[in-house]
Every structure is written in structure tokens, then in C-alpha cells.
Amino acid sequence: MDLTRLLPAGHCVIEISTDCYKEAIRETMQPLVDSGIVTDAETFNNRVLKREAQITTAIGGGVAVPHARSRDVTRLGLAVGVLDKPVKFTEEGDEISLIFLISIPSFAPVAHMPLLQHLASFVRYPKKVEKLLGSKTPAAVAKYLSAYKARAKK
């Protein structure tokens, strides 16, 4: 999957400093709001948190992929949040250092599935996640993720 158009450097937020996963999600979401992909931040944020309350999107390895579908989303969007220290994301104690936030338009309810598959493939490589977490600039995050090519299944 080509993330070049979906993930400009401006959609990558690094050094998020918070102890609250809700705040980490909100900070990660801001570029989607600023670029007009999310037109109502409060409604979208509430949908993400409601979805998260149903079942966590923490997928292991310090990574979460919160996502929600909303009429307030103009197109499929991706934002990446890199936290400066892990934050407790679930009641079970899962700690998250990396957030892949996906905004899904109501008119395309399954548009995010290839993106989820691509991100899940990336996360299977702990060294890649570690390298991404060590990125010093938003541009480095975007470039590294965009360069990743999932291996085709045999």
C-alpha cells in the first residue's frame, strides 16, 4: 500500500507528552482536523473513544490503532502519534508509545481495511516499530512508514 498521499509529514506528531491516552488521541487527531479531513473534532473524538470503549485497539508491541467512522470525515485519513513515554491505554495495563489514528468516512465504511492490514504487517516487526519511535522529525516518520512495503503472502 502506498502511504505517500495518505500520510504527509504534517500528519505525524512526535514527542507527545501526556499521561492520558485520551489526550494522546486528541493530539494525534489534530492534523486531520487542521487539514480538513475531520470537520468536527469533538464528534470524531467522541466516536473514537466510544469505539475504544467497546474493544481496545491496542494491538501489542506498544501500538494502538484507534479508528472511527463518521459523517464528519471527508476522506480516509491517517495520523501518527509518537509518545515521548508510554501511556496506559487499557484497563489491563497495555502501554502505548505509538498511535496510528484512522479516520473513516461514513460513505466508505470499509475503506480502511487495506490500511489496517498494512499497519498490522508493519507492527509485526518490532525493530521497525523501534526505529519509527526513534524518529527525530515528523518527516522522518512519514518517510519511514511510506517506504515500508508489506511482503506479499505466498
Salt bridges, closest charged atoms under 4 A:
ASP19 OD1 - LYS85 NZ 2.83
GLU42 OE1 - ARG26 NH2 3.36
